Amino acid sequence: MRYRQLDKIIELVPGERIVAARELHQDEDYLRDHFPLFPVMPGVMMLEALFQASMWLIHATDNFEHSMLTLDEVRNVKFADFMQPGQVLTVTVEWDKADEKTVKVKATGMRGDVVAVSGRLIIGKRNLGDGTDPQMLASDEFARADMRREIEQLIAKHSIDQLQ
């Protein structure tokens, strides 16, 4: 992921919900161009944080069965407040419905007690090896291994924070 939008996973209950956090830092590349005199997290980055939390919830629920999760649709998205450097976006995603190809979730990003972003997301589940090229199966395994390492880092980060 080019822009990791989550710093740590605080709570994870497979098939139910995930809570994750993201602190916005002043030195992030895109803030130089996104209102330089009033730097705020772009709405698309807040939406990406909701998607990434949704992705980890799905991976934890289905034991990384699908190597590719895509944001297929966003419904009822509302951008309600700004995120400025030094503030923390706490993302909560709740499982709604799932079938073989998609998962529907309800996601909210909070800045303290204030809703910054919310919406319903439809996430597509795929594998590269589902197509006609069997060589893509190796790519699926590589992607799954990489995602397992990344979720371990996000969970470990929360554990380290608790010890300090």
Secondary structure, DSSP 8 states (H G I E B T S, - for coil): --S---SEEEEEETTTEEEEEEE--TT-GGGGTS-TTS----HHHHHHHHHHHHHHHHHHHHTT--SEEEEEEEEEEEE-S---TT-EEEEEEEEEEE-SSEEEEEEEEEETTEEEEEEEEEEEEE-GGGSS-TTHHHHHHHHHHHHHHHHHHHHHHHHHHHH-
